[in-house]
Amino acid sequence: MASCPHSMDGSADCFCPATVLMRLQICLTARKRLQERISSLEDNLNHKKSLLESHKFDARTYDDALKKCIEDRAALAAKCARMENDMMKLTMPCEELAKTDGSMSTEQLKNSNKEKEMIASASIQLDNLRENKFLD
């Protein structure tokens, strides 16, 4: 650094007003840049905090929805198991009935046919009586 013309001893440490003003201007400019940088970093931090809160809220929402889905799935599985159990209970008598119907003896079939004939005959007789106005 050149010596200051106002310095008596010609040393490099010049405290003349022009140098001090220049140094002050440099410091003020640097300080302004630092304040702008701090402000920018604070804005960025606030934005990140806002995003973090939003993501936390979303995570809680998804967590609640996932828990509900798991509970619904368990309830549905239990209901399905009950329905399968009920179906098995209902299927067993049907299978037994099918076996019984398939294994009806000839005599049982004859008796069944006789009963049907008797019912048909009674129905015809009833119709005849109605036509003749004996029953009304």
N, CA, C and O atoms as a MOPAC input file, in Angstrom:
PM7 MOZYME 1SCF
protein

 N      0.84900 1    -1.15100 1     0.00000 1
 C      0.00000 1     0.00000 1     0.00000 1
 C      0.90800 1     1.23200 1     0.00000 1
 O      1.95800 1     1.26500 1     0.64100 1
 N      0.47200 1     2.20200 1    -0.72100 1
 C      1.28300 1     3.42800 1    -0.81000 1
 C      1.12200 1     4.25100 1     0.45400 1
 O      0.11400 1     4.17100 1     1.15400 1
 N      2.13600 1     5.03500 1     0.71800 1
 C      2.04500 1     5.82400 1     1.94300 1
 C      1.11500 1     7.00000 1     1.71300 1
 O      0.97500 1     7.51200 1     0.60200 1
 N      0.50700 1     7.39400 1     2.76800 1
 C     -0.49400 1     8.44500 1     2.71300 1
 C      0.23100 1     9.80300 1     2.67800 1
 O      1.20400 1    10.00400 1     3.40500 1
 N     -0.23100 1    10.71000 1     1.85400 1
 C      0.42800 1    12.01200 1     1.79100 1
 C      0.26300 1    12.81900 1     3.07400 1
 O      1.01900 1    13.75700 1     3.32900 1
 N     -0.72000 1    12.45300 1     3.86600 1
 C     -0.94700 1    13.18400 1     5.11500 1
 C     -0.15900 1    12.61200 1     6.28400 1
 O     -0.15600 1    13.17600 1     7.37900 1
 N      0.49500 1    11.51200 1     6.04900 1
 C      1.22000 1    10.85000 1     7.11900 1
 C      2.55200 1    11.55000 1     7.32200 1
 O      3.22900 1    11.90000 1     6.35500 1
 N      2.92800 1    11.75300 1     8.57300 1
 C      4.16300 1    12.44100 1     8.85300 1
 C      5.35700 1    11.52800 1     8.78300 1
 O      6.45700 1    11.93400 1     8.40900 1
 N      5.12100 1    10.29200 1     9.14800 1
 C      6.27500 1     9.40300 1     9.15400 1
 C      6.34500 1     8.54900 1     7.89700 1
 O      7.27800 1     7.76300 1     7.73300 1
 N      5.35000 1     8.69900 1     6.99400 1
 C      5.37800 1     7.96400 1     5.73600 1
 C      5.04400 1     6.50400 1     5.88400 1
 O      5.34900 1     5.71800 1     4.98600 1
 N      4.42500 1     6.10200 1     6.98800 1
 C      4.10000 1     4.69000 1     7.20200 1
 C      2.90000 1     4.27800 1     6.35500 1
 O      2.16800 1     5.11700 1     5.83100 1
 N      2.71500 1     2.94000 1     6.23400 1
 C      1.63200 1     2.38400 1     5.43000 1
 C      0.29800 1     2.50300 1     6.14500 1
 O     -0.74900 1     2.40100 1     5.50600 1
 N      0.31100 1     2.71700 1     7.46000 1
 C     -0.93300 1     2.85100 1     8.21400 1
 C     -1.41900 1     4.28000 1     8.10900 1
 O     -1.09400 1     5.14500 1     8.92200 1
 N     -2.19200 1     4.48500 1     7.09800 1
 C     -2.69000 1     5.84100 1     6.86400 1
 C     -4.10100 1     5.94500 1     7.37700 1
 O     -4.97800 1     5.17400 1     6.98800 1
 N     -4.31600 1     6.90500 1     8.25300 1
 C     -5.64800 1     7.13800 1     8.79500 1
 C     -6.22900 1     8.42400 1     8.23400 1
 O     -6.95300 1     9.14700 1     8.91800 1
 N     -5.91000 1     8.68600 1     7.02200 1
 C     -6.44200 1     9.90700 1     6.42700 1
 C     -7.91700 1     9.72400 1     6.10600 1
 O     -8.35200 1     8.59700 1     5.86900 1
 N     -8.67500 1    10.76500 1     6.09300 1
 C    -10.12500 1    10.66900 1     5.87400 1
 C    -10.49800 1     9.95900 1     4.57900 1
 O    -11.48900 1     9.22900 1     4.58200 1
 N     -9.80400 1    10.11400 1     3.51800 1
 C    -10.13500 1     9.46900 1     2.24000 1
 C    -10.01600 1     7.96100 1     2.36100 1
 O    -10.88300 1     7.23500 1     1.87400 1
 N     -8.96200 1     7.47400 1     3.00100 1
 C     -8.74900 1     6.04000 1     3.17100 1
 C     -9.79500 1     5.45800 1     4.11000 1
 O    -10.35300 1     4.39000 1     3.85900 1
 N    -10.05000 1     6.17800 1     5.19100 1
 C    -11.04900 1     5.70600 1     6.15900 1
 C    -12.41800 1     5.63900 1     5.48600 1
 O    -13.15200 1     4.66900 1     5.67100 1
 N    -12.76300 1     6.65400 1     4.71300 1
 C    -14.04400 1     6.66000 1     4.00200 1
 C    -14.13200 1     5.51200 1     2.99800 1
 O    -15.17800 1     4.87900 1     2.85300 1
 N    -13.03200 1     5.25400 1     2.31400 1
 C    -13.02000 1     4.15700 1     1.34300 1
 C    -13.19800 1     2.81900 1     2.06100 1
 O    -13.96700 1     1.96500 1     1.61800 1
 N    -12.48100 1     2.64800 1     3.17100 1
 C    -12.61300 1     1.39900 1     3.94200 1
 C    -14.02900 1     1.26400 1     4.51600 1
 O    -14.60200 1     0.17500 1     4.53600 1
 N    -14.57600 1     2.38100 1     4.97800 1
 C    -15.93600 1     2.36200 1     5.51800 1
 C    -16.93600 1     1.97100 1     4.43000 1
 O    -17.85200 1     1.18500 1     4.67000 1
 N    -16.75300 1     2.52000 1     3.24800 1
 C    -17.64300 1     2.19100 1     2.12900 1
 C    -17.54600 1     0.70500 1     1.78300 1
 O    -18.56900 1     0.07200 1     1.51900 1
 N    -16.35800 1     0.14600 1     1.77900 1
 C    -16.15900 1    -1.28300 1     1.49600 1
 C    -16.84400 1    -2.12400 1     2.57000 1
 O    -17.52200 1    -3.10600 1     2.26700 1
 N    -16.66000 1    -1.72800 1     3.82300 1
 C    -17.29400 1    -2.46800 1     4.93300 1
 C    -18.81400 1    -2.39500 1     4.84600 1
 O    -19.49700 1    -3.39800 1     5.05300 1
 N    -19.34600 1    -1.21300 1     4.53900 1
 C    -20.79700 1    -1.06300 1     4.42600 1
 C    -21.35800 1    -1.90100 1     3.27700 1
 O    -22.42100 1    -2.50800 1     3.40300 1
 N    -20.64400 1    -1.92600 1     2.17500 1
 C    -21.07600 1    -2.74100 1     1.02700 1
 C    -21.04800 1    -4.22100 1     1.38800 1
 O    -21.97900 1    -4.96200 1     1.07200 1
 N    -19.97300 1    -4.64800 1     2.05300 1
 C    -19.86800 1    -6.05400 1     2.46700 1
 C    -20.97300 1    -6.38700 1     3.47600 1
 O    -21.57700 1    -7.45900 1     3.42800 1
 N    -21.22200 1    -5.44200 1     4.38800 1
 C    -22.27400 1    -5.67900 1     5.38900 1
 C    -23.64500 1    -5.79700 1     4.72100 1
 O    -24.45300 1    -6.64700 1     5.09500 1
 N    -23.89800 1    -4.94200 1     3.73500 1
 C    -25.17200 1    -4.99100 1     3.01700 1
 C    -25.32800 1    -6.33100 1     2.30200 1
 O    -26.40100 1    -6.93300 1     2.33600 1
 N    -24.25600 1    -6.79900 1     1.65300 1
 C    -24.30400 1    -8.11200 1     0.97800 1
 C    -24.57000 1    -9.22600 1     1.98600 1
 O    -25.35400 1   -10.13500 1     1.71500 1
 N    -23.90800 1    -9.15700 1     3.16700 1
 C    -24.12400 1   -10.17200 1     4.20000 1
 C    -25.56400 1   -10.13700 1     4.71700 1
 O    -26.16900 1   -11.18600 1     4.93700 1
 N    -26.11300 1    -8.93200 1     4.91100 1
 C    -27.49800 1    -8.83100 1     5.36900 1
 C    -28.46500 1    -9.38700 1     4.31600 1
 O    -29.44200 1   -10.05200 1     4.65800 1
 N    -28.19300 1    -9.11700 1     3.05600 1
 C    -29.03000 1    -9.67200 1     1.98700 1
 C    -28.94400 1   -11.19800 1     1.96900 1
 O    -29.94400 1   -11.88800 1     1.76700 1
 N    -27.74000 1   -11.70500 1     2.18200 1
 C    -27.53900 1   -13.16400 1     2.20900 1
 C    -28.26900 1   -13.78100 1     3.40300 1
 O    -28.90600 1   -14.82700 1     3.27800 1
 N    -28.16900 1   -13.11600 1     4.57200 1
 C    -28.87300 1   -13.60200 1     5.76900 1
 C    -30.38000 1   -13.60500 1     5.51800 1
 O    -31.06800 1   -14.57100 1     5.84500 1
 N    -30.88500 1   -12.52200 1     4.93700 1
 C    -32.31000 1   -12.42900 1     4.63800 1
 C    -32.73900 1   -13.53500 1     3.67200 1
 O    -33.78800 1   -14.15400 1     3.85100 1
 N    -31.93000 1   -13.77300 1     2.66500 1
 C    -32.21900 1   -14.84300 1     1.70200 1
 C    -32.22100 1   -16.21100 1     2.37900 1
 O    -33.09700 1   -17.03800 1     2.12500 1
 N    -31.22700 1   -16.44300 1     3.24800 1
 C    -31.15600 1   -17.72000 1     3.96800 1
 C    -32.34500 1   -17.88600 1     4.91900 1
 O    -32.88200 1   -18.98500 1     5.05300 1
 N    -32.76100 1   -16.78900 1     5.58200 1
 C    -33.92400 1   -16.86100 1     6.47200 1
 C    -35.20000 1   -17.16300 1     5.68900 1
 O    -36.03200 1   -17.95700 1     6.12800 1
 N    -35.34800 1   -16.52100 1     4.52100 1
 C    -36.50800 1   -16.81300 1     3.66800 1
 C    -36.51000 1   -18.27800 1     3.24400 1
 O    -37.54100 1   -18.95000 1     3.27800 1
 N    -35.34500 1   -18.75300 1     2.84900 1
 C    -35.20700 1   -20.15600 1     2.43400 1
 C    -35.53600 1   -21.09100 1     3.60000 1
 O    -36.22200 1   -22.09700 1     3.42000 1
 N    -35.04200 1   -20.75400 1     4.80000 1
 C    -35.31300 1   -21.56000 1     5.99100 1
 C    -36.81100 1   -21.58600 1     6.29700 1
 O    -37.37100 1   -22.64400 1     6.58300 1
 N    -37.45700 1   -20.41600 1     6.23500 1
 C    -38.90100 1   -20.35900 1     6.48900 1
 C    -39.68200 1   -21.17700 1     5.46300 1
 O    -40.64700 1   -21.85800 1     5.80800 1
 N    -39.26200 1   -21.10700 1     4.21200 1
 C    -39.90900 1   -21.90600 1     3.16200 1
 C    -39.73500 1   -23.39600 1     3.45100 1
 O    -40.68200 1   -24.17200 1     3.32100 1
 N    -38.53800 1   -23.79000 1     3.83800 1
 C    -38.26800 1   -25.20500 1     4.14900 1
 C    -39.07800 1   -25.65600 1     5.36400 1
 O    -39.58900 1   -26.77600 1     5.39000 1
 N    -39.19800 1   -24.78000 1     6.37900 1
 C    -40.02000 1   -25.11500 1     7.54900 1
 C    -41.47200 1   -25.33400 1     7.13600 1
 O    -42.12900 1   -26.27000 1     7.59100 1
 N    -41.95700 1   -24.45500 1     6.26700 1
 C    -43.33200 1   -24.58100 1     5.78100 1
 C    -43.52200 1   -25.89600 1     5.02300 1
 O    -44.52100 1   -26.59000 1     5.21300 1
 N    -42.56800 1   -26.23000 1     4.17200 1
 C    -42.62800 1   -27.50300 1     3.44100 1
 C    -42.59000 1   -28.68900 1     4.39200 1
 O    -43.32000 1   -29.66500 1     4.21300 1
 N    -41.73500 1   -28.59800 1     5.40200 1
 C    -41.62600 1   -29.68000 1     6.38200 1
 C    -42.95300 1   -29.88700 1     7.10900 1
 O    -43.39400 1   -31.02400 1     7.28000 1
 N    -43.59000 1   -28.80400 1     7.53600 1
 C    -44.89100 1   -28.91200 1     8.20900 1
 C    -45.93500 1   -29.51600 1     7.27600 1
 O    -46.74600 1   -30.34300 1     7.69300 1
 N    -45.91000 1   -29.10000 1     6.01900 1
 C    -46.84900 1   -29.65200 1     5.03900 1
 C    -46.62600 1   -31.14900 1     4.84800 1
 O    -47.57900 1   -31.92400 1     4.78000 1
 N    -45.35800 1   -31.54500 1     4.76300 1
 C    -45.03700 1   -32.97000 1     4.59600 1
 C    -45.40400 1   -33.77100 1     5.84600 1
 O    -45.85700 1   -34.91100 1     5.74300 1
 N    -45.20800 1   -33.17600 1     7.02300 1
 C    -45.60800 1   -33.85700 1     8.26000 1
 C    -47.12200 1   -34.07600 1     8.28000 1
 O    -47.59600 1   -35.15000 1     8.65100 1
 N    -47.87300 1   -33.05400 1     7.87900 1
 C    -49.33300 1   -33.17900 1     7.83000 1
 C    -49.73900 1   -34.27300 1     6.84700 1
 O    -50.58900 1   -35.10900 1     7.15200 1
 N    -49.11800 1   -34.25900 1     5.65600 1
 C    -49.41500 1   -35.29400 1     4.65800 1
 C    -49.08300 1   -36.68100 1     5.19600 1
 O    -49.84300 1   -37.62800 1     4.99500 1
 N    -47.95600 1   -36.79800 1     5.87400 1
 C    -47.54300 1   -38.09300 1     6.42100 1
 C    -48.55000 1   -38.58400 1     7.46200 1
 O    -48.89500 1   -39.76500 1     7.48800 1
 N    -49.02400 1   -37.66700 1     8.32600 1
 C    -50.04300 1   -38.06400 1     9.32000 1
 C    -51.33100 1   -38.49600 1     8.62500 1
 O    -51.95900 1   -39.47700 1     9.02200 1
 N    -51.71900 1   -37.76100 1     7.58900 1
 C    -52.93300 1   -38.09900 1     6.84500 1
 C    -52.79700 1   -39.47100 1     6.19800 1
 O    -53.70200 1   -40.30100 1     6.29100 1
 N    -51.64900 1   -39.71100 1     5.53300 1
 C    -51.43200 1   -41.01200 1     4.88600 1
 C    -51.35900 1   -42.12900 1     5.92100 1
 O    -51.84100 1   -43.23700 1     5.68400 1
 N    -50.75700 1   -41.83300 1     7.06700 1
 C    -50.65600 1   -42.83100 1     8.13200 1
 C    -52.04700 1   -43.21200 1     8.63900 1
 O    -52.35000 1   -44.39100 1     8.82400 1
 N    -52.88800 1   -42.19700 1     8.86300 1
 C    -54.25800 1   -42.46700 1     9.32000 1
 C    -55.03200 1   -43.27000 1     8.27900 1
 O    -55.74600 1   -44.21400 1     8.61800 1
 N    -54.88500 1   -42.89100 1     7.01300 1
 C    -55.58900 1   -43.60300 1     5.94100 1
 C    -55.09300 1   -45.04200 1     5.83000 1
 O    -55.88300 1   -45.95900 1     5.60500 1
 N    -53.79000 1   -45.23800 1     5.98600 1
 C    -53.22900 1   -46.58900 1     5.91300 1
 C    -53.73400 1   -47.44200 1     7.06800 1
 O    -54.08500 1   -48.60600 1     6.87400 1
 N    -53.77300 1   -46.86700 1     8.27700 1
 C    -54.29900 1   -47.60900 1     9.43100 1
 C    -55.74900 1   -48.00800 1     9.18900 1
 O    -56.13500 1   -49.14200 1     9.47300 1
 N    -56.56400 1   -47.07700 1     8.66200 1
 C    -57.97100 1   -47.37600 1     8.37800 1
 C    -58.07400 1   -48.47100 1     7.33200 1
 O    -58.91000 1   -49.36800 1     7.45100 1
 N    -57.24400 1   -48.40800 1     6.32200 1
 C    -57.25000 1   -49.42500 1     5.26600 1
 C    -56.91100 1   -50.79800 1     5.84300 1
 O    -57.54000 1   -51.79600 1     5.49300 1
 N    -55.92500 1   -50.84200 1     6.72000 1
 C    -55.52800 1   -52.11300 1     7.34800 1
 C    -56.66100 1   -52.64000 1     8.21600 1
 O    -56.95400 1   -53.83500 1     8.20100 1
 N    -57.30500 1   -51.74300 1     8.98100 1
 C    -58.43300 1   -52.16400 1     9.82100 1
 C    -59.58800 1   -52.67700 1     8.96100 1
 O    -60.19800 1   -53.70000 1     9.27100 1
 N    -59.88300 1   -51.95000 1     7.87000 1
 C    -60.96200 1   -52.37300 1     6.97400 1
 C    -60.65000 1   -53.72100 1     6.33900 1
 O    -61.52800 1   -54.57000 1     6.18600 1
 N    -59.39600 1   -53.90200 1     5.97400 1
 C    -58.99500 1   -55.17000 1     5.35200 1
 C    -59.14000 1   -56.32300 1     6.34500 1
 O    -59.59400 1   -57.40700 1     5.97800 1
 N    -58.75800 1   -56.09100 1     7.59100 1
 C    -58.89500 1   -57.13000 1     8.61800 1
 C    -60.37000 1   -57.44700 1     8.86400 1
 O    -60.74500 1   -58.61200 1     8.99500 1
 N    -61.20400 1   -56.40600 1     8.92500 1
 C    -62.64200 1   -56.62200 1     9.12900 1
 C    -63.24300 1   -57.37900 1     7.94900 1
 O    -64.08000 1   -58.26300 1     8.12900 1
 N    -62.81100 1   -57.02600 1     6.74900 1
 C    -63.30400 1   -57.70200 1     5.55100 1
 C    -62.85400 1   -59.15800 1     5.52100 1
 O    -63.62200 1   -60.03900 1     5.13500 1
 N    -61.62100 1   -59.41100 1     5.92500 1
 C    -61.11800 1   -60.78900 1     5.96900 1
 C    -61.90700 1   -61.60900 1     6.98600 1
 O    -62.23200 1   -62.77000 1     6.73600 1
 N    -62.21400 1   -61.00400 1     8.13200 1
 C    -63.00000 1   -61.71000 1     9.15600 1
 C    -64.40900 1   -61.99600 1     8.64200 1
 O    -64.94200 1   -63.08700 1     8.84400 1
 N    -65.00400 1   -61.01300 1     7.98000 1
 C    -66.34800 1   -61.21000 1     7.42000 1
 C    -66.32800 1   -62.29200 1     6.34800 1
 O    -67.23700 1   -63.11900 1     6.28000 1
 N    -65.31100 1   -62.28700 1     5.52300 1
 C    -65.16400 1   -63.30200 1     4.47500 1
 C    -65.04100 1   -64.69300 1     5.09800 1
 O    -65.65200 1   -65.64900 1     4.62300 1
 N    -64.25400 1   -64.79500 1     6.15300 1
 C    -64.08200 1   -66.08900 1     6.83100 1
 C    -65.41100 1   -66.55800 1     7.42200 1
 O    -65.74700 1   -67.73900 1     7.33500 1
 N    -66.17700 1   -65.62200 1     8.03200 1
 C    -67.49000 1   -65.99400 1     8.57700 1
 C    -68.42800 1   -66.46900 1     7.47200 1
 O    -69.15500 1   -67.44900 1     7.63600 1
 N    -68.40000 1   -65.76000 1     6.34600 1
 C    -69.27600 1   -66.13400 1     5.23400 1
 C    -68.88000 1   -67.48800 1     4.65000 1
 O    -69.74700 1   -68.28500 1     4.29100 1
 N    -67.58000 1   -67.75200 1     4.55200 1
 C    -67.12600 1   -69.05900 1     4.07000 1
 C    -67.56100 1   -70.15700 1     5.03100 1
 O    -67.97000 1   -71.23600 1     4.60300 1
 N    -67.47300 1   -69.88400 1     6.32800 1
 C    -67.90300 1   -70.84800 1     7.33800 1
 C    -69.41000 1   -71.10300 1     7.21300 1
 O    -69.85800 1   -72.24900 1     7.25600 1
 N    -70.18400 1   -70.02500 1     7.05700 1
 C    -71.63100 1   -70.17500 1     6.87500 1
 C    -71.94900 1   -70.96700 1     5.61400 1
 O    -72.84700 1   -71.80900 1     5.60600 1
 N    -71.20100 1   -70.69000 1     4.54700 1
 C    -71.41800 1   -71.40700 1     3.29200 1
 C    -71.15200 1   -72.90200 1     3.47500 1
 O    -71.89000 1   -73.74000 1     2.95800 1
 N    -70.09600 1   -73.22500 1     4.21200 1
 C    -69.78600 1   -74.64000 1     4.46500 1
 C    -70.91900 1   -75.29400 1     5.25100 1
 O    -71.31000 1   -76.42500 1     4.96600 1
 N    -71.44700 1   -74.56500 1     6.25200 1
 C    -72.54200 1   -75.10400 1     7.05400 1
 C    -73.78100 1   -75.34100 1     6.19900 1
 O    -74.48800 1   -76.33000 1     6.38800 1
 N    -74.04400 1   -74.43700 1     5.26100 1
 C    -75.21500 1   -74.58400 1     4.39900 1
 C    -75.00200 1   -75.62500 1     3.30700 1
 O    -75.95200 1   -76.28600 1     2.88500 1
 N    -73.78100 1   -75.77200 1     2.85400 1
 C    -73.48600 1   -76.72600 1     1.78400 1
 C    -73.59800 1   -78.15600 1     2.27800 1
 O    -74.04800 1   -79.03100 1     1.53800 1
 N    -73.20300 1   -78.40400 1     3.50200 1
 C    -73.22300 1   -79.77800 1     4.02900 1
 C    -74.63000 1   -80.36600 1     4.01700 1
 O    -74.78200 1   -81.48900 1     3.53600 1
 N    -75.67700 1   -79.68800 1     4.51300 1
 C    -77.02100 1   -80.27200 1     4.44500 1
 C    -77.49300 1   -80.47700 1     3.01000 1
 O    -78.19900 1   -81.44200 1     2.72000 1
 N    -77.10800 1   -79.57500 1     2.11500 1
 C    -77.50000 1   -79.73200 1     0.71000 1
 C    -76.86900 1   -80.98200 1     0.11700 1
 O    -77.51900 1   -81.72300 1    -0.61900 1
 N    -75.61200 1   -81.21200 1     0.43400 1
 C    -74.93600 1   -82.41300 1    -0.06900 1
 C    -75.58600 1   -83.66600 1     0.50600 1
 O    -75.76700 1   -84.65600 1    -0.20200 1
 N    -75.93800 1   -83.62100 1     1.79400 1
 C    -76.59000 1   -84.77200 1     2.41600 1
 C    -77.95800 1   -85.00100 1     1.79600 1
 O    -78.35700 1   -86.14500 1     1.57500 1
 N    -78.68300 1   -83.92000 1     1.51300 1
 C    -79.98500 1   -84.03300 1     0.87600 1
 C    -79.85400 1   -84.61600 1    -0.51800 1
 O    -80.66400 1   -85.44700 1    -0.92800 1
 N    -78.83400 1   -84.18200 1    -1.24700 1
 C    -78.62100 1   -84.70700 1    -2.59600 1
 C    -78.32600 1   -86.19500 1    -2.53800 1
 O    -78.80800 1   -86.96300 1    -3.37000 1
 N    -77.53900 1   -86.59800 1    -1.56200 1
 C    -77.24600 1   -88.02800 1    -1.41000 1
 C    -78.52400 1   -88.78300 1    -1.07700 1
 O    -78.76500 1   -89.86100 1    -1.61900 1
 N    -79.34100 1   -88.23100 1    -0.19500 1
 C    -80.59200 1   -88.87800 1     0.20300 1
 C    -81.53900 1   -88.96400 1    -0.98900 1
 O    -82.14300 1   -90.01000 1    -1.22800 1
 N    -81.66800 1   -87.87600 1    -1.73200 1
 C    -82.55000 1   -87.88200 1    -2.89800 1
 C    -82.05700 1   -88.85800 1    -3.94700 1
 O    -82.85100 1   -89.54300 1    -4.59100 1
 N    -80.76700 1   -88.91900 1    -4.11300 1
 C    -80.19600 1   -89.82400 1    -5.11000 1
 C    -80.33200 1   -91.28300 1    -4.70900 1
 O    -80.36500 1   -92.16900 1    -5.56400 1
 N    -80.41000 1   -91.52500 1    -3.43800 1
 C    -80.46700 1   -92.91400 1    -2.98200 1
 C    -81.87100 1   -93.32400 1    -2.53900 1
 O    -82.02300 1   -94.27800 1    -1.77500 1
 N    -82.88900 1   -92.62100 1    -3.00700 1
 C    -84.26200 1   -93.00500 1    -2.66400 1
 C    -84.56500 1   -94.37800 1    -3.24700 1
 O    -84.22900 1   -94.68700 1    -4.39000 1
 N    -85.18700 1   -95.15600 1    -2.45100 1
 C    -85.51600 1   -96.50800 1    -2.91500 1
 C    -86.69600 1   -96.44400 1    -3.86900 1
 O    -87.40900 1   -95.44200 1    -3.94100 1
 N    -86.88200 1   -97.50800 1    -4.58200 1
 C    -87.98500 1   -97.59400 1    -5.53500 1
 C    -89.31700 1   -97.48900 1    -4.81000 1
 O    -90.26100 1   -96.87900 1    -5.31100 1
 N    -89.38700 1   -98.07700 1    -3.64800 1
 C    -90.63400 1   -98.02300 1    -2.87900 1
 C    -90.94200 1   -96.60100 1    -2.44000 1
 O    -92.09800 1   -96.18100 1    -2.45600 1
 N    -89.90200 1   -95.85200 1    -2.04600 1
 C    -90.11700 1   -94.46400 1    -1.64900 1
 C    -90.61500 1   -93.64500 1    -2.83700 1
 O    -91.48500 1   -92.78600 1    -2.69100 1
 N    -90.05400 1   -93.92200 1    -4.01600 1
 C    -90.50100 1   -93.21500 1    -5.21100 1
 C    -91.95700 1   -93.54400 1    -5.51600 1
 O    -92.73400 1   -92.66000 1    -5.87600 1
 N    -92.33200 1   -94.82900 1    -5.37200 1
 C    -93.72400 1   -95.24000 1    -5.62100 1
 C    -94.65500 1   -94.53000 1    -4.65200 1
 O    -95.70300 1   -94.02000 1    -5.04900 1
 N    -94.26600 1   -94.49800 1    -3.36600 1
 C    -95.09000 1   -93.80700 1    -2.36800 1
 C    -95.22400 1   -92.32500 1    -2.70100 1
 O    -96.29700 1   -91.73900 1    -2.55700 1
 N    -94.11600 1   -91.72600 1    -3.14800 1
 C    -94.12400 1   -90.32300 1    -3.51900 1
 C    -95.05200 1   -90.10100 1    -4.70400 1
 O    -95.81000 1   -89.13100 1    -4.72900 1
 N    -94.99700 1   -91.00000 1    -5.69100 1
 C    -95.87300 1   -90.88300 1    -6.85900 1
 C    -97.33100 1   -91.05500 1    -6.45900 1
 O    -98.19800 1   -90.34500 1    -6.96800 1
 N    -97.61500 1   -91.99100 1    -5.55300 1
 C    -98.98700 1   -92.21100 1    -5.09100 1
 C    -99.50900 1   -90.96000 1    -4.39700 1
 O   -100.66200 1   -90.57500 1    -4.59000 1
 N    -98.65400 1   -90.31800 1    -3.58400 1
 C    -99.06600 1   -89.10000 1    -2.89800 1
 C    -99.38300 1   -88.00300 1    -3.90500 1
 O   -100.35800 1   -87.26700 1    -3.74900 1
 N    -98.56700 1   -87.90200 1    -4.92300 1
 C    -98.80800 1   -86.89400 1    -5.95700 1
 C   -100.12000 1   -87.16700 1    -6.67300 1
 O   -100.88500 1   -86.24500 1    -6.95700 1
 N   -100.38000 1   -88.44900 1    -6.96700 1
 C   -101.63200 1   -88.81300 1    -7.63700 1
 C   -102.82600 1   -88.48400 1    -6.75200 1
 O   -103.84000 1   -87.98500 1    -7.23900 1
 N   -102.71400 1   -88.76000 1    -5.46000 1
 C   -103.81200 1   -88.48400 1    -4.53500 1
 C   -104.08300 1   -86.98100 1    -4.45600 1
 O   -105.23800 1   -86.55500 1    -4.41300 1
 N   -103.03300 1   -86.19400 1    -4.43900 1
 C   -103.18300 1   -84.73900 1    -4.38500 1
 C   -103.83300 1   -84.24200 1    -5.66700 1
 O   -104.71700 1   -83.38600 1    -5.62600 1
 N   -103.39800 1   -84.77500 1    -6.80900 1
 C   -103.97700 1   -84.37000 1    -8.08700 1
 C   -105.45500 1   -84.74500 1    -8.14600 1
 O   -106.28300 1   -83.95800 1    -8.60400 1
 N   -105.78100 1   -85.94700 1    -7.68300 1
 C   -107.17200 1   -86.40800 1    -7.68700 1
 C   -108.02800 1   -85.52700 1    -6.79100 1
 O   -109.13200 1   -85.14000 1    -7.17500 1
 N   -107.53300 1   -85.21000 1    -5.60900 1
 C   -108.28500 1   -84.35200 1    -4.69300 1
 C   -108.48900 1   -82.97800 1    -5.29600 1
 O   -109.54700 1   -82.37300 1    -5.11900 1
 N   -107.49700 1   -82.48100 1    -6.00000 1
 C   -107.58700 1   -81.18000 1    -6.63700 1
 C   -108.65800 1   -81.19000 1    -7.72000 1
 O   -109.42200 1   -80.23300 1    -7.84900 1
 N   -108.71700 1   -82.27600 1    -8.50400 1
 C   -109.73200 1   -82.39800 1    -9.56000 1
 C   -111.12400 1   -82.46000 1    -8.94000 1
 O   -112.05200 1   -81.80600 1    -9.41700 1
 N   -111.26400 1   -83.23600 1    -7.89400 1
 C   -112.56200 1   -83.35400 1    -7.23000 1
 C   -113.00200 1   -82.00800 1    -6.66200 1
 O   -114.18100 1   -81.66100 1    -6.72400 1
 N   -112.06700 1   -81.25700 1    -6.11400 1
 C   -112.37600 1   -79.93900 1    -5.57400 1
 C   -112.85100 1   -79.01500 1    -6.67900 1
 O   -113.81900 1   -78.27500 1    -6.50300 1
 N   -112.17200 1   -79.05500 1    -7.81700 1
 C   -112.57200 1   -78.23000 1    -8.95700 1
 C   -113.97900 1   -78.60200 1    -9.42300 1
 O   -114.78900 1   -77.72600 1    -9.72700 1
 N   -114.26800 1   -79.90500 1    -9.47700 1
 C   -115.60200 1   -80.37000 1    -9.90000 1
 C   -116.67400 1   -79.87000 1    -8.94500 1
 O   -117.73500 1   -79.42000 1    -9.37600 1
 N   -116.40000 1   -79.94600 1    -7.66200 1
 C   -117.37300 1   -79.47500 1    -6.68800 1
 C   -117.62300 1   -77.97600 1    -6.83300 1
 O   -118.75700 1   -77.51900 1    -6.69100 1
 N   -116.58900 1   -77.22200 1    -7.11200 1
 C   -116.74700 1   -75.77700 1    -7.30000 1
 C   -117.59000 1   -75.48800 1    -8.54100 1
 O   -118.42500 1   -74.58400 1    -8.54800 1
 N   -117.35100 1   -76.27600 1    -9.58900 1
 C   -118.12800 1   -76.07800 1   -10.81300 1
 C   -119.60900 1   -76.37300 1   -10.55700 1
 O   -120.48100 1   -75.68800 1   -11.09100 1
 N   -119.87900 1   -77.35500 1    -9.77200 1
 C   -121.26500 1   -77.71800 1    -9.46900 1
 C   -121.83400 1   -76.86600 1    -8.33700 1
 O   -122.98400 1   -77.05000 1    -7.93700 1
 N   -121.05300 1   -75.96100 1    -7.83700 1
 C   -121.43900 1   -74.99400 1    -6.80300 1
 C   -121.82200 1   -75.65100 1    -5.49400 1
 O   -122.71100 1   -75.19000 1    -4.77700 1
 N   -121.14700 1   -76.71400 1    -5.20800 1
 C   -121.35500 1   -77.31800 1    -3.90200 1
 C   -120.49000 1   -76.62800 1    -2.84600 1
 O   -120.80900 1   -76.64900 1    -1.65700 1
 N   -119.38600 1   -76.01400 1    -3.30000 1
 C   -118.50300 1   -75.29600 1    -2.37100 1
 C   -118.37200 1   -73.85400 1    -2.84200 1
 O   -118.07200 1   -73.59700 1    -4.00800 1
 N   -118.58900 1   -72.96400 1    -1.97300 1
 C   -118.32300 1   -71.54100 1    -2.25900 1
 C   -118.16100 1   -70.76300 1    -1.00700 1
 O   -117.93300 1   -69.55400 1    -1.05700 1

